[in-house]
Structure formats: C-alpha cells, structure tokens
Amino acid sequence: MQSAFNGSSLRRPFHEASSDLASHFHAGPSSRHGGDDRDGDDAIRGTDDDAIGSKLSAVELGYIDDPYAGLFSKSARFGSASRRPPLINVGTHHRTWTLDKLVEEFLTSSTEDGTDGSKKGKGKQVISLGAGSDTRFWRIAERDPSLIKRYVEIDFPSMTSHKARRISTNRRLSSILTKSAEAFPSSDATEAGKDSRGKPKISRGGTQLETETYALLPIDLRVSPPTNPSTSAKSSQQTLDALVDYVDTSIPTLIIAECVFCYMAPQESADVLSWFASKFDNIAGVVYEMCGLEDSFGKVMRSNLQIRGIPLPGATFDSPAAQASRFLSAGFANAGAKSLKEIRKDVLPRTELERIGSLELLDEVEELELVLDHYCIGWGSKGGLVGGFGL
C-alpha cells in the first residue's frame, strides 16, 4: 500500500498508524470557522489541503464524481501526488456519499408552507459553516439550479478571498451563478438589470462575494476578543446576528458543519446551533466530525493531531448518540446520528459497496472499521417541513 505519509505510518504500531491515517478523514472541506485570522489557525487552515487532496484521489480513482474537485485548492492537483491509500479513499467516499444523500433529501423533500399546500423542493436554503474548498453548491446548481434559492458559505477571510478570486475569474462558475440567479427571478428586477443577474459583487477587500442566490462570507463563529479594553468580547450569537442580512429566515434551511465545531469551545458551538434553532422555524442541521476520542485509539489520534498543531477543544462527544443530543439541547425537535461504520453496514447500498470495492484492493478491513467507528454524521431538524429528516 502506498502511504500518504512517505511510508512512516506503515512502520508504526497499529493504533498509531491508524490514527495518523484518520487525520485525513478528519480534514474538513475548509479551514473552518471564518473571520479574523488568529495565531495558531494556520494548521487548521491547512486541513483544507488534506481534504481536497483526499477528494482528488477519490475522484481520480472513481470513488466519487466531482468535476470541480481541486478548482479552489491552492496546491492540490490530480495525479500521483494526490493518490491516497485505499482506506482513505473508502472513508472519503462514505463521508461524501452520506452528506450528499442528506442534502439531496432536504432539497427535494415536500414542504408545507401553510398557504399553497405541498410543494416539491424549490426555494430551499443551505448555509455551509467553514465551507473552504467545498464544491457542493456548484455540483447542485449545475444539475438543477431551481433546487437552491440561497446558498451561503462561511470561512476565514484567507479562504474566502482565494475562493472569491477563483469564482469571479472562472467562466464555468460564472455561468452557473447566472443560471442560478435566473432560476429565481426577482419581481422588482428592471429590464436593464436582468442582464447583470448572477454577476458577483466583491466587497471587504476581496474577501466577500455575493450574488442573488450565492454568498461567500468571512465570518468567525468563535467568541471574538475585544478590540480594545473599553469594549466587550463578542459572543458567537452576536457575531451570527450579522448573518441575518444575508439569509432568508422564512424558508426551509439546512446548515452543514463538516469538522467545524471540533475546533470551537463546546459552548461556542452550542450557541451557534441554538442561534439557528431560534431564528428559523423550519431548519435542519448536519454535523460531520469525530467521536469517542477517550479510548486508546482516540487518544492517539488526538495526540497526533495535537502534534500537527491542531487542537480539538470541541471533540468531547463519546458516541454518535451524544452527537445527536447536541441538537436536542440546542432546541431542535428531532435528532439522530450514526458512525461511518454503521453507515457502511446499514445505510450504503450493497451495489454501491460492490462498485467501490472493485476499484482497489483493500487489505486493511479491521483498520478501516476502527477508523470509521471514530467518525460520525449527526443530524437534527425543527419544524414540520423537515420533521422526518435523517438517515
């Protein structure tokens, strides 16, 4: 097996090698959080390269289909440099397949708006926290722009500025923004203004980009320290209050947090979920991150990430059930969670498992199950529109 770590992981004890490989499962689609950069955030931002490298590998080998993979990366490229071990490719597939399934379920579900009765899909909103190099909006909007009325991505300004430049200079992405805007025509749009629909508006020194249907915002979800001794620290909920200007709280909304909350203090992430539950009548949320880090494998995994300068103050959940409970505590009415191991066993179709099983020889089945057991996807929902949301 070709190692992603120059062969070093293969010479280590089983638990240590497995948890080192698990750090690639851990990498989120972004540097997380968004907002003012802080000392020590460089390593967290670097997880974006880990994630996009793993995705490039999975795409190249046929595990997943993503024509936009690598488009927003600063360094990762297709080819041998992006090749990951089979264990990581399988994990990347399970994570991507499951999140795509939940997002698709949300976007295409019937909704009751109280006046016009049942409506299929249409007019939904997605808010991605710590979106980084994620390509989900582009994949969905190219296929069916009418599914998403509003898509908002949040991250560090160093990430949003890079992504904003790519979006504003790429013709394919620009055409998708135009089609997305045209799918939801504004009643007050003038004839002269129709030609400019979907044209990005760049602001905040190039760190923010907006169109009628898509927004890329530099917002930090963590508690912000006071700028001078006479001011007070700004809470996570106070920071999110600014988000109201960029979202529609009246339409069904899905929030996505892939390896975001684990970098935040538990109270900060709890405040974020509570804020969304209080502001939206019909909302669903999806969280992907690790769990069970207090066993022997988890402790080594946490230690390996700490050595890389990646602390995990928010990784305090010992099981998928504990991950689900965070939604209920925040005010969501329904919640659930499954480990990737459970998803592989109980959710993924056998035909899909057979398909990816034919792509590469996977010898490390025991190792794979150990890693999958330490990552989970949790979900919560509130309101009649998404009451049945989940796996």
ROMI-430431 format. One record per residue (C-alpha): residue number from 1; residue in three letters; y, z, x. Coordinates in nm, 3 decimals. Layout:
// residues N
 seq type       v       w       u
 NUM  ALA       Y       Z       X
...
***
This chain:
// residues 391
 seq type       v       w       u
   1  MET   0.000   0.000   0.000
   2  GLN   0.341  -0.097   0.132
   3  SER   0.556   0.214   0.144
   4  ALA   0.914   0.226   0.023
   5  PHE   0.976   0.490   0.289
   6  ASN   0.867   0.300   0.603
   7  GLY   0.516   0.442   0.570
   8  SER   0.626   0.803   0.616
   9  SER   0.520   0.909   0.266
  10  LEU   0.164   0.792   0.331
  11  ARG   0.123   1.032   0.621
  12  ARG   0.237   1.339   0.428
  13  PRO   0.037   1.586   0.221
  14  PHE  -0.042   1.460  -0.129
  15  HIS   0.218   1.669  -0.317
  16  GLU   0.495   1.586  -0.073
  17  ALA   0.419   1.213  -0.070
  18  SER   0.403   1.204  -0.449
  19  SER   0.731   1.387  -0.499
  20  ASP   0.903   1.161  -0.246
  21  LEU   0.790   0.858  -0.444
  22  ALA   0.902   1.038  -0.757
  23  SER   1.261   1.034  -0.632
  24  HIS   1.263   0.663  -0.718
  25  PHE   1.155   0.748  -1.073
  26  HIS   1.440   0.998  -1.073
  27  ALA   1.709   0.747  -0.979
  28  GLY   1.925   0.670  -1.279
  29  PRO   2.088   0.338  -1.360
  30  SER   2.402   0.484  -1.213
  31  SER   2.582   0.731  -1.002
  32  ARG   2.623   0.936  -1.318
  33  HIS   2.899   1.128  -1.486
  34  GLY   3.207   0.907  -1.427
  35  GLY   3.558   1.027  -1.346
  36  ASP   3.730   1.170  -1.038
  37  ASP   3.503   1.149  -0.733
  38  ARG   3.417   1.481  -0.570
  39  ASP   3.280   1.591  -0.235
  40  GLY   2.903   1.559  -0.242
  41  ASP   2.892   1.288  -0.507
  42  ASP   2.815   1.010  -0.258
  43  ALA   2.443   1.093  -0.260
  44  ILE   2.439   1.094  -0.639
  45  ARG   2.615   0.757  -0.646
  46  GLY   2.351   0.633  -0.405
  47  THR   2.078   0.684  -0.665
  48  ASP   2.209   0.367  -0.829
  49  ASP   2.083   0.160  -0.536
  50  ASP   1.743   0.332  -0.565
  51  ALA   1.726   0.248  -0.933
  52  ILE   1.837  -0.113  -0.908
  53  GLY   1.605  -0.168  -0.612
  54  SER   1.314  -0.042  -0.820
  55  LYS   1.418  -0.262  -1.111
  56  LEU   1.447  -0.569  -0.888
  57  SER   1.095  -0.504  -0.764
  58  ALA   0.960  -0.466  -1.119
  59  VAL   1.137  -0.783  -1.235
  60  GLU   1.023  -0.991  -0.940
  61  LEU   0.659  -0.891  -0.993
  62  GLY   0.670  -0.947  -1.371
  63  TYR   0.659  -0.588  -1.497
  64  ILE   0.985  -0.624  -1.691
  65  ASP   1.219  -0.908  -1.789
  66  ASP   1.582  -0.863  -1.690
  67  PRO   1.781  -1.173  -1.585
  68  TYR   2.077  -0.952  -1.497
  69  ALA   1.893  -0.721  -1.257
  70  GLY   2.088  -0.687  -0.936
  71  LEU   2.400  -0.853  -1.071
  72  PHE   2.604  -0.534  -1.046
  73  SER   2.435  -0.394  -0.735
  74  LYS   2.639  -0.354  -0.419
  75  SER   2.345  -0.403  -0.186
  76  ALA   2.007  -0.460  -0.352
  77  ARG   1.863  -0.812  -0.359
  78  PHE   1.546  -0.986  -0.470
  79  GLY   1.275  -1.036  -0.211
  80  SER   1.061  -0.827   0.021
  81  ALA   1.345  -0.579   0.082
  82  SER   1.330  -0.471  -0.283
  83  ARG   0.950  -0.450  -0.308
  84  ARG   0.826  -0.110  -0.423
  85  PRO   0.475   0.037  -0.429
  86  PRO   0.270  -0.025  -0.747
  87  LEU   0.314   0.339  -0.852
  88  ILE   0.691   0.297  -0.868
  89  ASN   0.670  -0.042  -1.041
  90  VAL   0.449   0.107  -1.313
  91  GLY   0.683   0.402  -1.361
  92  THR   0.987   0.172  -1.380
  93  HIS   0.807  -0.033  -1.645
  94  HIS   0.716   0.273  -1.857
  95  ARG   1.068   0.409  -1.844
  96  THR   1.235   0.074  -1.922
  97  TRP   0.988  -0.027  -2.193
  98  THR   1.024   0.305  -2.378
  99  LEU   1.402   0.319  -2.363
 100  ASP   1.426  -0.043  -2.477
 101  LYS   1.194   0.039  -2.767
 102  LEU   1.410   0.332  -2.881
 103  VAL   1.733   0.134  -2.850
 104  GLU   1.581  -0.159  -3.041
 105  GLU   1.455   0.076  -3.312
 106  PHE   1.801   0.222  -3.353
 107  LEU   1.983  -0.112  -3.360
 108  THR   1.750  -0.279  -3.610
 109  SER   1.690   0.015  -3.844
 110  SER   1.813   0.002  -4.203
 111  THR   2.120   0.212  -4.273
 112  GLU   2.269   0.363  -4.585
 113  ASP   2.646   0.353  -4.588
 114  GLY   2.688   0.516  -4.929
 115  THR   2.864   0.219  -5.092
 116  ASP   2.688  -0.107  -5.021
 117  GLY   2.336   0.036  -5.011
 118  SER   2.085  -0.057  -4.745
 119  LYS   2.199  -0.271  -4.454
 120  LYS   1.976  -0.402  -4.179
 121  GLY   2.109  -0.342  -3.828
 122  LYS   2.468  -0.465  -3.793
 123  GLY   2.763  -0.256  -3.697
 124  LYS   2.593  -0.008  -3.465
 125  GLN   2.749   0.159  -3.163
 126  VAL   2.596   0.258  -2.827
 127  ILE   2.755   0.494  -2.573
 128  SER   2.588   0.499  -2.230
 129  LEU   2.670   0.803  -2.016
 130  GLY   2.654   0.732  -1.642
 131  ALA   2.571   0.366  -1.705
 132  GLY   2.616   0.244  -1.347
 133  SER   2.443  -0.090  -1.289
 134  ASP   2.257  -0.082  -1.620
 135  THR   2.228  -0.422  -1.791
 136  ARG   2.119  -0.323  -2.141
 137  PHE   2.436  -0.441  -2.318
 138  TRP   2.412  -0.788  -2.165
 139  ARG   2.045  -0.826  -2.246
 140  ILE   2.100  -0.730  -2.610
 141  ALA   2.427  -0.914  -2.666
 142  GLU   2.293  -1.240  -2.523
 143  ARG   1.994  -1.226  -2.758
 144  ASP   2.179  -1.112  -3.073
 145  PRO   2.548  -1.019  -3.040
 146  SER   2.562  -0.909  -3.405
 147  LEU   2.348  -0.602  -3.335
 148  ILE   2.622  -0.415  -3.147
 149  LYS   2.969  -0.364  -3.287
 150  ARG   3.074  -0.141  -2.999
 151  TYR   2.916  -0.064  -2.661
 152  VAL   3.081   0.188  -2.428
 153  GLU   2.976   0.268  -2.071
 154  ILE   3.099   0.568  -1.870
 155  ASP   3.072   0.639  -1.498
 156  PHE   3.251   0.723  -1.171
 157  PRO   3.557   0.504  -1.102
 158  SER   3.396   0.372  -0.784
 159  MET   3.115   0.241  -1.003
 160  THR   3.325   0.115  -1.292
 161  SER   3.569  -0.067  -1.061
 162  HIS   3.283  -0.256  -0.895
 163  LYS   3.126  -0.342  -1.230
 164  ALA   3.460  -0.443  -1.380
 165  ARG   3.517  -0.691  -1.097
 166  ARG   3.174  -0.847  -1.149
 167  ILE   3.224  -0.876  -1.525
 168  SER   3.572  -1.029  -1.502
 169  THR   3.468  -1.293  -1.244
 170  ASN   3.125  -1.396  -1.375
 171  ARG   3.123  -1.686  -1.622
 172  ARG   2.793  -1.594  -1.782
 173  LEU   2.906  -1.239  -1.853
 174  SER   3.243  -1.363  -1.979
 175  SER   3.073  -1.597  -2.225
 176  ILE   2.863  -1.310  -2.360
 177  LEU   3.175  -1.099  -2.413
 178  THR   3.327  -1.386  -2.609
 179  LYS   3.020  -1.429  -2.830
 180  SER   3.001  -1.054  -2.884
 181  ALA   3.364  -1.038  -2.998
 182  GLU   3.322  -1.341  -3.225
 183  ALA   3.026  -1.173  -3.398
 184  PHE   3.267  -0.911  -3.539
 185  PRO   3.589  -1.094  -3.632
 186  SER   3.890  -0.875  -3.695
 187  SER   4.056  -0.907  -4.034
 188  ASP   4.402  -0.879  -3.878
 189  ALA   4.341  -1.126  -3.593
 190  THR   4.602  -1.401  -3.577
 191  GLU   4.508  -1.765  -3.528
 192  ALA   4.675  -1.758  -3.189
 193  GLY   4.480  -1.452  -3.088
 194  LYS   4.136  -1.591  -3.175
 195  ASP   4.121  -1.793  -2.855
 196  SER   4.153  -1.478  -2.646
 197  ARG   3.879  -1.279  -2.820
 198  GLY   3.642  -1.125  -2.569
 199  LYS   3.887  -1.158  -2.282
 200  PRO   3.866  -0.838  -2.073
 201  LYS   4.167  -0.612  -2.039
 202  ILE   4.170  -0.440  -1.699
 203  SER   4.360  -0.113  -1.650
 204  ARG   4.369   0.211  -1.449
 205  GLY   4.384   0.032  -1.119
 206  GLY   4.085  -0.186  -1.198
 207  THR   3.852   0.100  -1.293
 208  GLN   3.864   0.038  -1.671
 209  LEU   3.771  -0.274  -1.866
 210  GLU   3.793  -0.330  -2.240
 211  THR   3.723  -0.599  -2.498
 212  GLU   3.691  -0.580  -2.875
 213  THR   3.324  -0.485  -2.854
 214  TYR   3.267  -0.357  -2.498
 215  ALA   3.437  -0.090  -2.289
 216  LEU   3.379   0.038  -1.935
 217  LEU   3.548   0.374  -1.880
 218  PRO   3.598   0.601  -1.575
 219  ILE   3.537   0.943  -1.732
 220  ASP   3.389   1.255  -1.570
 221  LEU   3.175   1.457  -1.810
 222  ARG   3.177   1.768  -1.594
 223  VAL   3.429   2.050  -1.612
 224  SER   3.736   1.928  -1.427
 225  PRO   3.907   2.176  -1.190
 226  PRO   4.278   2.247  -1.249
 227  THR   4.514   2.012  -1.066
 228  ASN   4.747   2.297  -0.975
 229  PRO   4.748   2.679  -1.002
 230  SER   4.953   2.674  -1.321
 231  THR   4.704   2.465  -1.519
 232  SER   4.360   2.545  -1.655
 233  ALA   4.032   2.371  -1.592
 234  LYS   3.948   2.104  -1.845
 235  SER   3.618   2.151  -2.027
 236  SER   3.363   1.878  -2.084
 237  GLN   3.453   1.871  -2.452
 238  GLN   3.825   1.841  -2.380
 239  THR   3.752   1.550  -2.148
 240  LEU   3.547   1.379  -2.417
 241  ASP   3.830   1.412  -2.668
 242  ALA   3.989   1.116  -2.488
 243  LEU   3.682   0.911  -2.576
 244  VAL   3.779   0.910  -2.943
 245  ASP   4.038   0.641  -2.868
 246  TYR   3.764   0.404  -2.754
 247  VAL   3.483   0.461  -3.005
 248  ASP   3.431   0.446  -3.381
 249  THR   3.310   0.782  -3.509
 250  SER   3.241   0.637  -3.856
 251  ILE   2.949   0.408  -3.765
 252  PRO   2.591   0.491  -3.658
 253  THR   2.597   0.571  -3.288
 254  LEU   2.339   0.611  -3.013
 255  ILE   2.412   0.795  -2.688
 256  ILE   2.198   0.726  -2.380
 257  ALA   2.179   0.960  -2.079
 258  GLU   1.941   0.846  -1.803
 259  CYS   1.927   1.104  -1.525
 260  VAL   2.277   1.228  -1.603
 261  PHE   2.253   1.581  -1.737
 262  CYS   2.033   1.698  -1.449
 263  TYR   2.339   1.673  -1.220
 264  MET   2.554   1.883  -1.452
 265  ALA   2.558   2.256  -1.514
 266  PRO   2.344   2.337  -1.822
 267  GLN   2.648   2.450  -2.021
 268  GLU   2.831   2.126  -1.943
 269  SER   2.551   1.906  -2.076
 270  ALA   2.510   2.134  -2.378
 271  ASP   2.880   2.095  -2.450
 272  VAL   2.853   1.715  -2.426
 273  LEU   2.569   1.699  -2.679
 274  SER   2.748   1.945  -2.909
 275  TRP   3.065   1.736  -2.894
 276  PHE   2.883   1.424  -3.009
 277  ALA   2.699   1.613  -3.284
 278  SER   3.031   1.750  -3.413
 279  LYS   3.224   1.421  -3.403
 280  PHE   2.966   1.182  -3.553
 281  ASP   2.797   1.214  -3.890
 282  ASN   2.524   0.966  -3.802
 283  ILE   2.415   0.986  -3.441
 284  ALA   2.107   0.966  -3.222
 285  GLY   2.065   1.053  -2.856
 286  VAL   1.814   0.965  -2.584
 287  VAL   1.771   1.154  -2.256
 288  TYR   1.553   1.049  -1.963
 289  GLU   1.504   1.295  -1.679
 290  MET   1.258   1.523  -1.503
 291  CYS   1.091   1.834  -1.639
 292  GLY   0.854   2.104  -1.513
 293  LEU   1.008   2.144  -1.168
 294  GLU   0.885   2.501  -1.133
 295  ASP   0.525   2.413  -1.048
 296  SER   0.416   2.332  -0.693
 297  PHE   0.473   1.958  -0.727
 298  GLY   0.809   2.004  -0.894
 299  LYS   0.931   2.243  -0.627
 300  VAL   0.855   1.995  -0.350
 301  MET   1.020   1.721  -0.549
 302  ARG   1.334   1.929  -0.598
 303  SER   1.334   2.016  -0.228
 304  ASN   1.304   1.651  -0.123
 305  LEU   1.599   1.557  -0.340
 306  GLN   1.799   1.851  -0.211
 307  ILE   1.741   1.728   0.146
 308  ARG   1.891   1.396   0.041
 309  GLY   2.199   1.583  -0.081
 310  ILE   2.106   1.554  -0.448
 311  PRO   2.120   1.892  -0.623
 312  LEU   1.974   1.932  -0.971
 313  PRO   2.160   2.219  -1.139
 314  GLY   2.071   2.090  -1.484
 315  ALA   1.698   2.035  -1.427
 316  THR   1.599   2.358  -1.597
 317  PHE   1.355   2.233  -1.863
 318  ASP   0.992   2.322  -1.805
 319  SER   0.839   2.085  -2.062
 320  PRO   0.916   1.791  -2.293
 321  ALA   0.937   2.038  -2.583
 322  ALA   1.216   2.222  -2.401
 323  GLN   1.399   1.892  -2.357
 324  ALA   1.373   1.831  -2.731
 325  SER   1.510   2.176  -2.808
 326  ARG   1.840   2.096  -2.634
 327  PHE   1.920   1.852  -2.917
 328  LEU   1.848   2.108  -3.187
 329  SER   2.062   2.368  -3.009
 330  ALA   2.348   2.117  -2.997
 331  GLY   2.342   2.054  -3.373
 332  PHE   2.108   1.756  -3.409
 333  ALA   1.876   1.783  -3.709
 334  ASN   1.569   1.612  -3.566
 335  ALA   1.432   1.605  -3.211
 336  GLY   1.127   1.525  -3.005
 337  ALA   1.015   1.440  -2.653
 338  LYS   0.720   1.300  -2.460
 339  SER   0.638   1.290  -2.093
 340  LEU   0.588   0.946  -1.940
 341  LYS   0.223   1.045  -1.902
 342  GLU   0.198   1.099  -2.280
 343  ILE   0.385   0.774  -2.343
 344  ARG   0.141   0.586  -2.121
 345  LYS  -0.153   0.739  -2.309
 346  ASP  -0.028   0.745  -2.670
 347  VAL   0.264   0.503  -2.714
 348  LEU   0.230   0.199  -2.487
 349  PRO   0.018  -0.074  -2.649
 350  ARG  -0.315  -0.138  -2.480
 351  THR  -0.227  -0.506  -2.446
 352  GLU   0.087  -0.415  -2.250
 353  LEU  -0.104  -0.179  -2.023
 354  GLU  -0.360  -0.452  -1.959
 355  ARG  -0.083  -0.701  -1.882
 356  ILE   0.089  -0.489  -1.621
 357  GLY  -0.247  -0.372  -1.489
 358  SER  -0.323  -0.730  -1.389
 359  LEU  -0.007  -0.762  -1.178
 360  GLU  -0.106  -0.534  -0.889
 361  LEU  -0.392  -0.315  -0.778
 362  LEU  -0.304   0.048  -0.847
 363  ASP  -0.520   0.287  -0.647
 364  GLU  -0.309   0.600  -0.695
 365  VAL  -0.401   0.676  -1.057
 366  GLU  -0.414   1.052  -1.006
 367  GLU  -0.084   1.042  -0.820
 368  LEU   0.073   0.826  -1.091
 369  GLU  -0.026   1.068  -1.367
 370  LEU   0.112   1.361  -1.170
 371  VAL   0.448   1.190  -1.130
 372  LEU   0.458   1.068  -1.491
 373  ASP   0.389   1.421  -1.611
 374  HIS   0.716   1.537  -1.448
 375  TYR   0.943   1.289  -1.626
 376  CYS   1.011   1.272  -1.995
 377  ILE   1.213   1.097  -2.261
 378  GLY   1.368   1.319  -2.526
 379  TRP   1.549   1.217  -2.842
 380  GLY   1.748   1.372  -3.122
 381  SER   1.916   1.249  -3.440
 382  LYS   2.157   1.369  -3.703
 383  GLY   2.241   1.214  -4.040
 384  GLY   2.040   1.020  -4.297
 385  LEU   2.086   0.692  -4.114
 386  VAL   1.863   0.787  -3.821
 387  GLY   1.651   1.069  -3.958
 388  GLY   1.326   0.900  -3.856
 389  PHE   1.438   0.807  -3.508
 390  GLY   1.189   0.871  -3.225
 391  LEU   0.853   0.777  -3.076
***
